[in-house]
Amino acid sequence: MRIRVVVRKRPMARTESSAAGDADIVHALHCGSFGKILCYQPKTKVDLTKSIETVPFCFDNVFDEHATNVHVYERAVRGLIPALLDGQWCSIFAYGQTGSGKTFTMMGSN
């Protein structure tokens, strides 16, 4: 049994981007055969100087906000179909907060 963890970053909604200005605190990077998410956290040090801490998270695959559903399917799902048709068990588990794009990723816009 092999478990793969795949992350898809959704685009910011208009209300989020106008509230944040141009500050995008999450970047999706493709690093060869795996992906990485970088989260930028604003911090205030003891001496009250401000800094930004970069926190990396690695995954089997990462899709940025420009990835289409077709691209996500080709890279993350298509390889499961032959195993499924061969009688093996396969599962796709979509996880995230309300409004994060789970239904859109699984079903598309129809």
C-alpha positions in Angstrom: 0.0 0.0 0.0 1.3 3.4 -0.9 -0.1 6.7 0.4 0.6 9.9 -1.6 -0.1 13.3 -0.3 -1.0 15.9 -2.9 -1.7 19.6 -2.3 -3.5 22.1 -4.6 -3.2 25.8 -3.8 -6.4 27.6 -4.8 -6.3 31.2 -6.1 -7.1 33.9 -3.6 -10.7 35.2 -3.8 -11.1 38.8 -4.7 -12.0 39.7 -1.2 -8.9 38.0 0.1 -6.6 39.6 -2.4 -8.0 43.1 -1.8 -7.7 42.6 2.0 -4.1 41.3 1.7 -2.9 43.6 -1.0 -0.2 41.8 -2.9 0.9 39.8 0.1 0.7 36.1 -0.9 1.9 34.1 2.2 1.8 30.7 0.5 3.9 29.7 -2.5 3.8 26.3 -4.3 7.1 25.0 -5.7 7.8 22.0 -7.9 11.0 20.3 -6.9 11.7 17.4 -9.3 9.5 14.5 -8.4 8.0 16.1 -5.3 6.5 19.4 -4.3 7.0 22.0 -1.6 4.8 24.6 0.0 6.4 27.6 1.5 4.4 29.5 4.1 5.6 33.0 5.1 4.7 33.9 8.7 5.1 37.5 9.8 6.9 37.6 13.2 7.7 40.2 15.8 10.9 39.6 17.7 11.5 40.4 21.3 13.1 43.7 20.4 9.9 44.5 18.4 11.6 44.3 15.0 9.5 42.6 12.4 10.6 39.7 10.3 9.2 37.0 8.1 9.8 33.3 8.9 9.7 30.8 6.0 8.2 27.5 6.9 8.5 24.7 4.3 6.2 21.7 3.9 7.1 18.8 1.5 4.5 16.7 -0.3 4.5 14.0 -3.0 3.1 16.6 -5.5 2.0 20.2 -5.3 -0.2 22.1 -7.7 -0.2 25.9 -7.8 -3.2 28.2 -8.3 -2.8 28.0 -12.1 -3.2 24.2 -12.3 -6.3 23.0 -14.1 -8.4 20.1 -13.0 -7.1 18.1 -16.1 -3.5 18.6 -14.9 -4.4 17.5 -11.4 -6.2 14.4 -12.7 -3.3 13.5 -15.1 -0.6 13.8 -12.3 -2.5 12.6 -9.2 -5.4 10.4 -10.3 -4.9 8.8 -13.7 -2.2 6.3 -12.4 -4.8 4.9 -9.9 -7.3 3.8 -12.6 -5.4 0.7 -13.9 -5.0 -0.5 -10.3 -8.6 0.1 -9.6 -9.7 -1.8 -12.7 -7.3 -4.6 -11.7 -9.3 -5.1 -8.5 -7.1 -3.1 -6.1 -8.5 -0.6 -3.7 -8.0 3.0 -4.3 -9.2 6.1 -2.5 -9.0 9.8 -2.9 -9.5 11.9 0.2 -10.1 15.6 -0.2 -9.4 17.6 3.0 -9.6 21.3 3.7 -11.6 24.0 5.3 -14.9 25.2 3.9 -14.5 27.1 0.6 -10.9 25.7 0.0 -11.8 24.1 -3.3 -12.4 20.4 -2.5 -15.6 20.0 -4.5 -14.2 22.0 -7.4 -11.1 19.8 -7.6 -13.2 16.6 -7.5 -16.1 17.7 -9.6 -15.1 20.7 -11.7 -17.4 23.6 -12.3 -20.4 21.6 -13.7 
